[in-house]
Amino acid sequence: MSKFRSHYFFIFLASILLLGIGCTRKPEKRPSPPASDTLAVNDALIHIQYSSPGVKERTIWGKLVPYGEIWRTGANKATYLATNTTITLAGNTLTPGKYAIFTIPTDTTWTLIFNREWDQWGAYNYDSSKDAFRTKVIPQQGTFTERMTFSLTKNKLKFNWENLTYELPLDIQ
Protein backbone atom coordinates (compact mmCIF):
# COMPACT_ATOMS: atom_id res chain seq x y z
CA MET A 1 0.00 0.00 0.00
CA SER A 2 2.86 2.41 0.72
CA LYS A 3 4.26 1.98 -2.81
CA PHE A 4 0.79 2.79 -4.14
CA ARG A 5 0.58 6.00 -2.05
CA SER A 6 4.11 7.11 -2.89
CA HIS A 7 3.42 6.57 -6.60
CA TYR A 8 0.35 8.84 -6.47
CA PHE A 9 2.18 11.34 -4.29
CA PHE A 10 4.96 11.52 -6.91
CA ILE A 11 2.39 12.07 -9.72
CA PHE A 12 0.66 14.75 -7.62
CA LEU A 13 3.95 16.52 -6.88
CA ALA A 14 5.07 16.39 -10.53
CA SER A 15 1.70 17.82 -11.64
CA ILE A 16 2.00 20.73 -9.21
CA LEU A 17 5.55 21.49 -10.38
CA LEU A 18 4.59 21.37 -14.06
CA LEU A 19 1.56 23.57 -13.42
CA GLY A 20 3.77 26.07 -11.60
CA ILE A 21 6.25 26.19 -14.47
CA GLY A 22 3.43 26.91 -16.92
CA CYS A 23 2.23 29.83 -14.79
CA THR A 24 5.60 31.57 -14.64
CA ARG A 25 5.74 32.71 -18.26
CA LYS A 26 6.94 36.21 -18.91
CA PRO A 27 4.09 38.63 -19.60
CA GLU A 28 3.68 39.48 -23.27
CA LYS A 29 4.57 42.97 -24.45
CA ARG A 30 1.59 45.25 -24.90
CA PRO A 31 0.85 46.05 -28.56
CA SER A 32 0.29 49.73 -27.67
CA PRO A 33 2.35 50.42 -24.54
CA PRO A 34 1.56 53.35 -22.25
CA ALA A 35 3.58 56.51 -22.85
CA SER A 36 3.62 60.03 -21.46
CA ASP A 37 5.43 63.33 -21.41
CA THR A 38 5.53 65.99 -18.72
CA LEU A 39 6.50 69.65 -18.88
CA ALA A 40 7.35 71.58 -15.72
CA VAL A 41 7.90 75.33 -16.03
CA ASN A 42 8.12 77.27 -12.76
CA ASP A 43 4.94 76.18 -10.89
CA ALA A 44 3.17 74.97 -14.03
CA LEU A 45 2.88 71.23 -14.65
CA ILE A 46 1.47 69.86 -17.92
CA HIS A 47 1.22 66.13 -18.51
CA ILE A 48 0.05 64.06 -21.49
CA GLN A 49 -0.78 60.35 -21.09
CA TYR A 50 -1.53 57.99 -23.99
CA SER A 51 -1.11 54.49 -25.37
CA SER A 52 1.37 54.42 -28.24
CA PRO A 53 0.25 52.28 -31.19
CA GLY A 54 2.78 51.12 -33.77
CA VAL A 55 2.62 51.27 -37.55
CA LYS A 56 3.57 47.57 -37.88
CA GLU A 57 3.61 47.75 -41.70
CA ARG A 58 -0.06 48.81 -41.78
CA THR A 59 -1.74 51.63 -43.67
CA ILE A 60 -2.58 54.09 -40.91
CA TRP A 61 -4.35 57.12 -42.38
CA GLY A 62 -7.69 56.36 -43.97
CA LYS A 63 -7.52 52.65 -43.02
CA LEU A 64 -6.52 51.85 -39.41
CA VAL A 65 -7.55 55.40 -38.50
CA PRO A 66 -10.55 56.07 -40.79
CA TYR A 67 -11.04 59.51 -42.28
CA GLY A 68 -14.04 61.50 -41.07
CA GLU A 69 -14.51 59.50 -37.85
CA ILE A 70 -13.72 60.38 -34.25
CA TRP A 71 -10.47 58.79 -33.04
CA ARG A 72 -9.13 58.54 -29.50
CA THR A 73 -5.74 59.82 -30.75
CA GLY A 74 -3.90 56.73 -29.60
CA ALA A 75 -4.98 53.29 -28.44
CA ASN A 76 -6.84 51.81 -25.48
CA LYS A 77 -8.00 54.58 -23.11
CA ALA A 78 -8.48 58.06 -24.53
CA THR A 79 -5.33 60.17 -24.62
CA TYR A 80 -5.51 62.95 -22.04
CA LEU A 81 -3.74 66.18 -21.19
CA ALA A 82 -3.63 67.42 -17.59
CA THR A 83 -2.65 70.92 -16.48
CA ASN A 84 -2.48 72.56 -13.07
CA THR A 85 -2.55 76.05 -14.54
CA THR A 86 -4.34 77.92 -17.30
CA ILE A 87 -2.73 77.33 -20.69
CA THR A 88 -3.44 78.37 -24.25
CA LEU A 89 -3.20 75.82 -27.06
CA ALA A 90 -3.50 77.11 -30.63
CA GLY A 91 -5.14 80.27 -29.25
CA ASN A 92 -7.71 78.36 -27.15
CA THR A 93 -7.75 78.53 -23.35
CA LEU A 94 -7.72 75.46 -21.12
CA THR A 95 -8.28 76.00 -17.41
CA PRO A 96 -6.66 73.67 -14.86
CA GLY A 97 -7.96 70.11 -15.22
CA LYS A 98 -7.80 67.01 -17.40
CA TYR A 99 -8.94 66.82 -21.02
CA ALA A 100 -9.30 63.91 -23.44
CA ILE A 101 -7.79 64.55 -26.86
CA PHE A 102 -9.85 63.30 -29.79
CA THR A 103 -9.17 63.75 -33.49
CA ILE A 104 -11.29 63.69 -36.62
CA PRO A 105 -8.73 63.22 -39.40
CA THR A 106 -9.28 63.77 -43.11
CA ASP A 107 -6.73 63.44 -45.88
CA THR A 108 -5.89 67.18 -45.62
CA THR A 109 -7.11 68.74 -42.35
CA TRP A 110 -7.65 67.34 -38.88
CA THR A 111 -10.04 68.57 -36.20
CA LEU A 112 -8.48 68.28 -32.74
CA ILE A 113 -10.91 68.14 -29.84
CA PHE A 114 -10.13 68.77 -26.18
CA ASN A 115 -12.98 67.24 -24.18
CA ARG A 116 -13.73 67.50 -20.44
CA GLU A 117 -14.70 63.79 -20.21
CA TRP A 118 -11.10 62.60 -20.00
CA ASP A 119 -11.42 59.20 -18.29
CA GLN A 120 -12.93 56.92 -20.91
CA TRP A 121 -12.07 53.93 -23.05
CA GLY A 122 -11.53 54.83 -26.67
CA ALA A 123 -14.03 57.26 -28.18
CA TYR A 124 -17.10 55.08 -27.71
CA ASN A 125 -18.73 57.45 -25.19
CA TYR A 126 -17.54 60.69 -26.75
CA ASP A 127 -19.98 63.53 -26.00
CA SER A 128 -19.51 66.73 -28.01
CA SER A 129 -21.40 68.75 -25.38
CA LYS A 130 -18.34 68.27 -23.14
CA ASP A 131 -15.88 69.77 -25.63
CA ALA A 132 -13.67 72.48 -24.14
CA PHE A 133 -12.67 73.50 -27.67
CA ARG A 134 -11.98 72.30 -31.21
CA THR A 135 -9.23 73.48 -33.48
CA LYS A 136 -8.04 72.63 -37.00
CA VAL A 137 -4.53 71.51 -37.91
CA ILE A 138 -2.92 70.62 -41.20
CA PRO A 139 -0.57 67.69 -40.61
CA GLN A 140 2.77 67.92 -42.38
CA GLN A 141 5.00 65.22 -43.83
CA GLY A 142 7.63 64.28 -41.27
CA THR A 143 10.24 61.67 -40.51
CA PHE A 144 8.86 58.14 -40.21
CA THR A 145 7.96 57.32 -36.60
CA GLU A 146 6.99 53.70 -35.84
CA ARG A 147 5.22 54.51 -32.56
CA MET A 148 2.85 57.40 -32.05
CA THR A 149 4.40 60.06 -29.82
CA PHE A 150 3.43 63.31 -28.17
CA SER A 151 6.01 65.71 -26.80
CA LEU A 152 5.69 68.91 -24.78
CA THR A 153 8.09 71.84 -24.88
CA LYS A 154 7.85 75.28 -23.35
CA ASN A 155 6.04 76.60 -26.43
CA LYS A 156 4.41 73.63 -28.24
CA LEU A 157 2.60 70.31 -28.13
CA LYS A 158 3.92 68.06 -30.88
CA PHE A 159 2.42 64.89 -32.43
CA ASN A 160 4.28 62.34 -34.61
CA TRP A 161 3.15 59.06 -36.11
CA GLU A 162 3.94 57.24 -39.31
CA ASN A 163 4.94 60.03 -41.73
CA LEU A 164 2.73 62.79 -40.28
CA THR A 165 3.40 65.46 -37.69
CA TYR A 166 1.74 68.58 -36.32
CA GLU A 167 2.48 71.17 -33.67
CA LEU A 168 0.14 73.26 -31.55
CA PRO A 169 1.46 76.52 -30.13
CA LEU A 170 1.46 76.34 -26.31
CA ASP A 171 1.43 79.31 -23.97
CA ILE A 172 1.59 78.89 -20.20
CA GLN A 173 -0.29 81.64 -18.34
TORLO-627954 format. One record per residue (C-alpha): y, z, x; residue in three letters. Coordinates in steps of 0.25 Angstrom, whole numbers, plus 5000, padded with zeros to 4 digits. Each point is the difference from the previous one (the first is absolute). Layout:
REM residues N
YZXALA/...
//
This chain:
REM residues 173
500050005000MET/501050035011SER/499849865006LYS/500349944986PHE/501350094999ARG/500449965014SER/499849864998HIS/500950004987TYR/501050095008PHE/500149895011PHE/500249894990ILE/501150094993PHE/500750025013LEU/500049865004ALA/500549954987SER/501250105001ILE/500349955014LEU/499949864996LEU/500950024988LEU/501050085009GLY/500149885010ILE/500349904989GLY/501150094995CYS/500750005013THR/500549865001ARG/501449975005LYS/501049984988PRO/500349854999GLU/501449955003LYS/500949984988ARG/500349864997PRO/501550034998SER/500350135008PRO/501150094997PRO/501349985008ALA/501450055000SER/501350005008ASP/501150115000THR/501549995004LEU/500750135003ALA/501549995003VAL/500850135000ASN/499650074988ASP/499549884993ALA/498549974999LEU/499449874994ILE/498649984999HIS/499149884995ILE/498550024997GLN/499149884997TYR/498649955002SER/500049885009SER/499149884996PRO/499549905010GLY/500149854999VAL/498549985004LYS/500149855000GLU/500450004986ARG/501249924993THR/500950114997ILE/501249944993TRP/499749944986GLY/498650045001LYS/499650145004LEU/501550044996VAL/500249914988PRO/501449944998TYR/500850054988GLY/499250134998GLU/500450145003ILE/499350055013TRP/499950145005ARG/500549955014THR/498850055007GLY/498650044996ALA/499450124993ASN/501150104995LYS/501449944998ALA/500950005013THR/501150104999TYR/501350035007LEU/500550155000ALA/501450045004THR/500650145001ASN/501449945000THR/500849894993THR/499749865006ILE/500449864997THR/499049895001LEU/500549854999ALA/501350064993GLY/499250084990ASN/500150165000THR/498850095000LEU/500250144998THR/499150115006PRO/498549984995GLY/498849915001LYS/499949864995TYR/498949904999ALA/500249875006ILE/499549884992PHE/500249855002THR/500049884992ILE/499849885010PRO/500249864998THR/499949885010ASP/501550025003THR/500650134996THR/499450134997TRP/500550114991THR/499950145006LEU/500050124990ILE/500250145003PHE/499450084989ASN/500150154997ARG/498550014996GLU/499550015015TRP/498750074998ASP/499149894994GLN/498849925004TRP/500349855002GLY/501049944990ALA/499150024988TYR/501050104993ASN/501349945005TYR/501150034990ASP/501349925002SER/500850104992SER/499850095013LYS/500649905009ASP/501150065009ALA/500449865004PHE/499549865003ARG/500549915011THR/499749865005LYS/499549965014VAL/499649875006ILE/498950035010PRO/500149925013GLN/498949955009GLN/499650105011GLY/499050035010THR/498650014994PHE/499650154997THR/498650034996GLU/500350134993ARG/501250024990MET/501050095007THR/501350064996PHE/501050065010SER/501350084999LEU/501149995009THR/501450074999LYS/500549874993ASN/498949934994LYS/498650004992LEU/499149895006LYS/498849944994PHE/498949925007ASN/498749944996TRP/499349875003GLU/501149905004ASN/501150064991LEU/501150105003THR/501250064993TYR/501150105003GLU/500850094991LEU/501350055005PRO/499950165000LEU/501250095000ASP/499950155000ILE/501150084993GLN/
//
